[in-house]
């Protein structure tokens, strides 16, 4: 007898990818889902070509500590990684050039999160030094690798664990172990708003894809989602 639709509720395993030698901390698909980036406590970034018949990873080395987050740029041309070695790395998604990377040393503690602006020109990072930082990674920028730092956002009183740009690129959200979610105006660096309703450390913040948070609408942030342990904001 054929199973009823209600009985076919378990998803099928499509593929199992093996290669890392320690816990996998973070995953990211590129915009068309043809590539998957995985990063681990083994210090390595793996790039998987999901279109290949026999999927094999390109193993990228550079970090000296566990990688805490990996994120493809919206353009797909770059990859950002955050690490417990206190650095952020920007990798060129170019197999022809063997995926070169640039290291950014700006934080004074383990970097826990990294995210991209919608136009792929800037990244934001958050770290155990209680700061949120913005960097210019535009390929057409005149800045050298050592001058990518743009500004710091100061306000958290404990480790910053998660950061994200809003969809308009003008607002950044950050959360930390101080149980606070902060909203920052990117241009001025000012703190727009604070959420202090959580009872535990903030694990993740996300904006809805079409959110348009701005300073003028700082009292209406229904399009921002936070997460503490296993509870939603």
C-alpha positions as CSV (number, residue, x, y, z in Angstrom):
1,X,0.0,0.0,0.0
2,X,1.3,3.5,-0.9
3,X,2.1,5.7,2.0
4,X,-0.2,8.6,2.5
5,X,1.2,12.2,2.2
6,X,0.9,12.6,5.9
7,X,3.4,9.7,6.4
8,X,6.0,11.2,4.1
9,X,7.1,13.9,6.5
10,X,10.8,13.0,6.9
11,X,13.2,14.8,4.5
12,X,15.6,12.6,2.5
13,X,19.3,13.0,2.9
14,X,20.6,14.5,-0.4
15,X,24.3,14.4,0.2
16,X,26.8,14.1,3.1
17,X,30.0,16.2,2.7
18,X,33.0,15.2,4.8
19,X,36.4,16.8,5.2
20,X,36.6,18.9,8.3
21,X,38.5,17.5,11.3
22,X,36.7,19.4,14.0
23,X,33.2,20.9,14.7
24,X,31.6,22.8,11.9
25,X,30.6,26.1,13.3
26,X,29.1,27.9,10.3
27,X,27.7,27.4,6.7
28,X,26.9,29.8,3.9
29,X,25.5,29.3,0.4
30,X,26.3,31.7,-2.4
31,X,23.4,33.6,-4.0
32,X,22.5,30.9,-6.6
33,X,23.2,28.0,-4.2
34,X,25.8,26.5,-6.5
35,X,28.5,26.9,-3.9
36,X,28.6,26.1,-0.2
37,X,31.2,27.4,2.3
38,X,31.8,25.6,5.5
39,X,34.1,26.7,8.3
40,X,35.2,24.9,11.4
41,X,37.2,24.8,14.6
42,X,39.9,23.1,12.6
43,X,40.8,26.7,11.4
44,X,39.9,25.9,7.7
45,X,37.4,27.2,5.2
46,X,36.1,24.7,2.7
47,X,34.4,25.6,-0.6
48,X,32.1,23.0,-2.1
49,X,31.1,23.1,-5.8
50,X,27.6,21.6,-5.5
51,X,27.3,21.3,-9.3
52,X,30.1,18.7,-9.6
53,X,29.1,15.1,-10.0
54,X,31.7,14.1,-7.4
55,X,31.6,16.9,-4.9
56,X,35.1,17.8,-3.6
57,X,36.0,20.7,-1.4
58,X,38.7,23.3,-1.9
59,X,40.5,23.6,1.4
60,X,41.6,27.2,2.2
61,X,44.1,27.9,5.0
62,X,44.8,31.2,6.6
63,X,43.3,31.5,10.1
64,X,45.2,30.5,13.2
65,X,42.0,29.8,15.3
66,X,38.5,28.5,15.0
67,X,36.4,30.1,12.4
68,X,33.2,31.4,14.0
69,X,31.2,32.6,10.9
70,X,31.5,32.6,7.2
71,X,29.4,34.6,4.7
72,X,29.4,35.0,0.9
73,X,29.1,38.5,-0.3
74,X,25.7,39.2,-2.1
75,X,27.7,39.5,-5.4
76,X,29.3,36.1,-4.8
77,X,32.7,37.4,-5.7
78,X,34.0,37.5,-2.1
79,X,33.8,35.5,1.2
80,X,34.2,36.9,4.7
81,X,35.3,34.8,7.7
82,X,35.5,35.7,11.4
83,X,37.8,33.9,13.7
84,X,38.9,33.4,17.3
85,X,42.4,34.4,16.1
86,X,41.0,38.0,16.4
87,X,40.9,38.6,12.7
88,X,38.6,38.9,9.8
89,X,39.6,37.5,6.4
90,X,38.2,38.5,3.0
91,X,38.7,35.8,0.4
92,X,38.4,36.3,-3.4
93,X,36.1,33.7,-4.8
94,X,38.4,33.1,-7.7
95,X,39.8,29.6,-8.5
96,X,42.0,31.1,-11.2
97,X,43.9,33.0,-8.6
98,X,43.7,30.2,-6.0
99,X,41.3,32.1,-3.7
100,X,43.6,34.8,-2.3
101,X,42.7,36.4,1.0
102,X,43.3,39.6,2.8
103,X,43.6,39.7,6.6
104,X,42.1,42.5,8.7
105,X,43.5,43.0,12.2
106,X,41.3,45.5,14.0
107,X,39.7,43.7,16.9
108,X,41.4,42.9,20.3
109,X,39.4,39.8,20.9
110,X,37.9,36.8,19.2
111,X,35.7,37.8,16.3
112,X,32.3,36.1,16.6
113,X,30.3,37.4,13.7
114,X,30.6,39.0,10.2
115,X,28.1,40.2,7.7
116,X,27.9,42.0,4.3
117,X,26.2,45.2,3.2
118,X,23.7,44.6,0.4
119,X,26.0,46.2,-2.2
120,X,29.0,44.0,-1.2
121,X,31.1,47.1,-0.5
122,X,31.2,46.9,3.3
123,X,31.4,44.3,6.0
124,X,30.5,44.5,9.7
125,X,32.1,42.4,12.4
126,X,31.5,41.9,16.1
127,X,33.9,40.6,18.7
128,X,34.8,39.8,22.3
129,X,36.3,43.3,22.6
130,X,32.7,44.6,22.9
131,X,33.0,46.5,19.6
132,X,31.2,46.5,16.3
133,X,33.3,47.5,13.4
134,X,32.7,48.5,9.7
135,X,35.3,48.0,6.9
136,X,35.4,49.1,3.3
137,X,36.2,46.1,1.1
138,X,35.2,47.6,-2.2
139,X,37.6,46.4,-4.9
140,X,37.5,49.8,-6.5
141,X,38.4,51.6,-3.3
142,X,41.8,53.4,-3.1
143,X,42.3,52.1,0.5
144,X,45.1,49.6,1.1
145,X,44.5,46.3,2.9
146,X,45.7,48.0,6.1
147,X,43.3,50.9,5.8
148,X,40.0,49.1,5.3
149,X,38.7,50.0,8.7
150,X,36.0,52.7,8.6
151,X,34.5,53.1,12.1
152,X,33.7,51.4,15.4
153,X,30.3,51.3,17.2
154,X,30.7,51.4,21.0
155,X,27.9,50.6,23.4
156,X,27.9,46.9,24.3
157,X,29.1,46.1,27.8
158,X,30.1,42.5,27.0
159,X,31.0,40.2,24.1
160,X,29.3,41.0,20.7
161,X,28.1,37.7,19.3
162,X,26.1,38.6,16.2
163,X,25.9,41.4,13.6
164,X,23.9,42.1,10.5
165,X,23.3,44.9,7.9
166,X,19.8,45.9,7.2
167,X,18.6,45.5,3.6
168,X,19.1,49.2,2.8
169,X,22.7,49.2,4.1
170,X,22.1,52.2,6.3
171,X,21.4,50.3,9.6
172,X,23.4,47.6,11.4
173,X,22.0,45.4,14.2
174,X,24.2,43.8,16.8
175,X,23.6,41.5,19.8
176,X,25.7,40.3,22.6
177,X,26.1,38.5,25.9
178,X,25.0,41.7,27.6
179,X,21.5,40.7,26.5
180,X,21.1,43.8,24.4
181,X,20.2,44.3,20.7
182,X,21.6,47.6,19.4
183,X,20.6,49.3,16.1
184,X,23.3,51.6,14.6
185,X,23.2,54.3,12.0
186,X,26.0,53.4,9.6
187,X,26.7,56.9,8.4
188,X,26.8,58.7,11.8
189,X,27.8,55.8,14.0
190,X,25.1,56.7,16.5
191,X,23.0,54.3,18.4
192,X,19.5,54.5,17.1
193,X,17.7,52.1,19.4
194,X,18.3,49.5,22.1
195,X,16.2,46.4,22.8
196,X,16.7,45.2,26.4
197,X,13.9,42.6,26.7
198,X,16.0,39.5,26.6
199,X,16.9,37.5,29.7
200,X,19.9,35.7,28.2
201,X,22.7,36.2,25.7
202,X,21.7,37.1,22.2
203,X,22.7,34.4,19.7
204,X,21.6,35.8,16.4
205,X,19.9,38.9,14.8
206,X,18.3,39.0,11.4
207,X,16.4,41.6,9.3
208,X,13.6,40.6,7.0
209,X,14.7,40.8,3.4
210,X,12.7,43.8,2.5
211,X,13.2,45.7,5.8
212,X,13.9,49.4,5.4
213,X,14.8,50.5,8.9
214,X,15.9,54.1,9.1
215,X,16.5,56.7,11.8
216,X,13.1,58.2,11.1
217,X,11.4,54.9,11.8
218,X,13.4,53.9,14.8
219,X,10.2,53.3,16.9
220,X,8.8,50.6,14.5
221,X,11.2,47.7,14.2
222,X,8.8,44.8,13.7
223,X,11.0,43.7,10.8
224,X,14.0,42.8,13.0
225,X,14.2,39.4,14.6
226,X,16.5,38.4,17.5
227,X,17.1,35.1,19.1
228,X,18.2,34.2,22.6
229,X,19.1,30.5,23.1
230,X,16.0,28.8,21.7
231,X,13.5,31.7,22.1
232,X,12.5,34.3,19.5
233,X,12.5,38.0,20.2
